[in-house]
Amino acid sequence: MGKLDGKVAIVTGAARGLGRAYALHLASLGAKVALSDLNLKSYEEFQAEAADMTGETTVEEIRARGGEALGFEFDVADRDAVFRMVDEIKGAWGRVDVLVANAGGGRGKPRETAASIVPPDLFDLVLKMNLYGTYHACSAVAPIMKAQGSGKIVTVASYAGKVAGIGGGYAHYGTAKAAIAHYTRYLAQELGPYNIQANCIAPGVIATARIVKLVGGSESSNSAANDIALRRLGTTMDCAKVVEFLSTDLSDYVTGTLIPIDGGWNRAD
Ligand SMILES: NC(=O)c1ccc[n+]([C@@H]2O[C@H](COP(=O)([O-])OP(=O)(O)OC[C@H]3O[C@@H](n4cnc5c(N)ncnc54)[C@H](O)[C@@H]3O)[C@@H](O)[C@H]2O)c1
């Protein structure tokens, strides 16, 4: 018996990296998993991600392990597309128990994205792919979860949503992630009376192929690890285990929280 047998989970941005790890992990716990991405083969962008794949997409990987999966390709900033996906999932599987609103990320370089100079198009894009994508997905699943009288929503912020990097670069990304954390607190207040829990995670430096390429080194041989209490970067499984907690009955009395998954990175609070 899996902890999520009979449950239906949605993971956005699940073609690679953290989203893929969440989708595979929730499927291993017994959930039927619907996953979405701008490009279900986005792993092709990074050699290490491609080398890790055991199927053509995360959907095939789950099916090959005996699970049930559906794949959707669209931009989470497109509200209608998000609602269409959720309608289709409800039609196919009859319910939605878990949403992990993971799709997102940054764009541009730190030196061109400081708070006062970040170009409006980049500011807009990053707010849309992170904050608006999260808002659309939560709006789409909430009516179904309310009708069920249960549901688990996990949103994704970042260490950057709490601490502004020196020099102020990546201000659009940090702002979007801070907004997601606060949006989640409001969501928890609204949905609590329906027995729906909404919580936010804030990963630190997690060694996805994208991040390893960006910061160099390996999990523990990285200079970033010197500022982390546990002296290593995070793994996708470190995050997937917290998503398991927030997606299962282990967290039934936990809502509106922000959980850092950063190994005790030296925070300014
Ligand atoms: N890896 C880290 O260290 C770290 C740290 C803090 C927060 N995060 C957050 O965790 C999430 C996943 O990060 P990751 O490292 O796996 O990133 P990643 O770039 O490796 O994967 C993100 C996936 O989301 C998809 N995506 C991006 N924008 C999308 C959109 N508008 N619509 C649909 N799909 C979209 C991409 O195609 C990609 O497959 C992101 O929200 C990121 O901001 C990651």
The ligand as an SDF file (V2000), in Angstrom:
LIG
                    3D

 44 48  0  0  0  0  0  0  0  0999 V2000
   17.1900   24.2200   -8.0720 N   0  0  0  0  0  0  0  0  0  0  0  0
   17.2540   25.1080   -7.1200 C   0  0  0  0  0  0  0  0  0  0  0  0
   18.2940   25.2770   -6.4840 O   0  0  0  0  0  0  0  0  0  0  0  0
   16.0510   25.9500   -6.7520 C   0  0  0  0  0  0  0  0  0  0  0  0
   16.1560   26.8250   -5.6610 C   0  0  0  0  0  0  0  0  0  0  0  0
   15.0620   27.5860   -5.2970 C   0  0  0  0  0  0  0  0  0  0  0  0
   13.8660   27.4630   -5.9760 C   0  0  0  0  0  0  0  0  0  0  0  0
   13.7940   26.6230   -7.0490 N   0  0  0  0  0  0  0  0  0  0  0  0
   12.5120   26.5680   -7.7580 C   0  0  0  0  0  0  0  0  0  0  0  0
   12.1240   25.2280   -7.9380 O   0  0  0  0  0  0  0  0  0  0  0  0
   11.4270   25.0800   -9.1720 C   0  0  0  0  0  0  0  0  0  0  0  0
   12.1240   24.0410  -10.0440 C   0  0  0  0  0  0  0  0  0  0  0  0
   13.4810   24.3960  -10.1830 O   0  0  0  0  0  0  0  0  0  0  0  0
   14.5100   23.5090  -11.0310 P   0  0  0  0  0  0  0  0  0  0  0  0
   15.8440   23.8120  -10.4910 O   0  0  0  0  0  0  0  0  0  0  0  0
   14.0510   22.1270  -11.1490 O   0  0  0  0  0  0  0  0  0  0  0  0
   14.3820   24.2680  -12.4580 O   0  0  0  0  0  0  0  0  0  0  0  0
   14.5580   23.7320  -13.9430 P   0  0  0  0  0  0  0  0  0  0  0  0
   14.7470   24.9520  -14.7900 O   0  0  0  0  0  0  0  0  0  0  0  0
   15.5630   22.6640  -14.0380 O   0  0  0  0  0  0  0  0  0  0  0  0
   13.1280   23.0850  -14.2820 O   0  0  0  0  0  0  0  0  0  0  0  0
   11.9930   23.8870  -14.3780 C   0  0  0  0  0  0  0  0  0  0  0  0
   11.0070   23.2550  -15.3410 C   0  0  0  0  0  0  0  0  0  0  0  0
    9.8640   24.1140  -15.3960 O   0  0  0  0  0  0  0  0  0  0  0  0
    9.5280   24.3440  -16.7490 C   0  0  0  0  0  0  0  0  0  0  0  0
    8.9290   25.6730  -16.8830 N   0  0  0  0  0  0  0  0  0  0  0  0
    9.5460   26.8760  -16.7350 C   0  0  0  0  0  0  0  0  0  0  0  0
    8.6900   27.8690  -16.9830 N   0  0  0  0  0  0  0  0  0  0  0  0
    7.5030   27.2820  -17.3010 C   0  0  0  0  0  0  0  0  0  0  0  0
    6.2360   27.7880  -17.6860 C   0  0  0  0  0  0  0  0  0  0  0  0
    6.0400   29.1130  -17.7990 N   0  0  0  0  0  0  0  0  0  0  0  0
    5.2330   26.9100  -17.9370 N   0  0  0  0  0  0  0  0  0  0  0  0
    5.4510   25.5750  -17.8330 C   0  0  0  0  0  0  0  0  0  0  0  0
    6.6320   25.0320  -17.4910 N   0  0  0  0  0  0  0  0  0  0  0  0
    7.6460   25.8870  -17.2260 C   0  0  0  0  0  0  0  0  0  0  0  0
   10.8400   24.2450  -17.5250 C   0  0  0  0  0  0  0  0  0  0  0  0
   10.6170   23.9300  -18.8860 O   0  0  0  0  0  0  0  0  0  0  0  0
   11.5580   23.1410  -16.7620 C   0  0  0  0  0  0  0  0  0  0  0  0
   11.2780   21.8720  -17.3000 O   0  0  0  0  0  0  0  0  0  0  0  0
   11.3750   26.4780   -9.7900 C   0  0  0  0  0  0  0  0  0  0  0  0
   10.1760   27.1210   -9.4160 O   0  0  0  0  0  0  0  0  0  0  0  0
   12.5690   27.1660   -9.1480 C   0  0  0  0  0  0  0  0  0  0  0  0
   12.4340   28.5620   -9.1290 O   0  0  0  0  0  0  0  0  0  0  0  0
   14.8490   25.8620   -7.4520 C   0  0  0  0  0  0  0  0  0  0  0  0
  1  2  1  0
  2  3  2  0
  2  4  1  0
  4  5  1  0
  4 44  2  0
  5  6  2  0
  6  7  1  0
  7  8  2  0
  8  9  1  0
  8 44  1  0
  9 10  1  0
  9 42  1  0
 10 11  1  0
 11 12  1  0
 11 40  1  0
 12 13  1  0
 13 14  1  0
 14 15  2  0
 14 16  1  0
 14 17  1  0
 17 18  1  0
 18 19  2  0
 18 20  1  0
 18 21  1  0
 21 22  1  0
 22 23  1  0
 23 24  1  0
 23 38  1  0
 24 25  1  0
 25 26  1  0
 25 36  1  0
 26 27  1  0
 26 35  1  0
 27 28  2  0
 28 29  1  0
 29 30  1  0
 29 35  2  0
 30 31  1  0
 30 32  2  0
 32 33  1  0
 33 34  2  0
 34 35  1  0
 36 37  1  0
 36 38  1  0
 38 39  1  0
 40 41  1  0
 40 42  1  0
 42 43  1  0
M  CHG  2   8   1  16  -1
M  END
$$$$
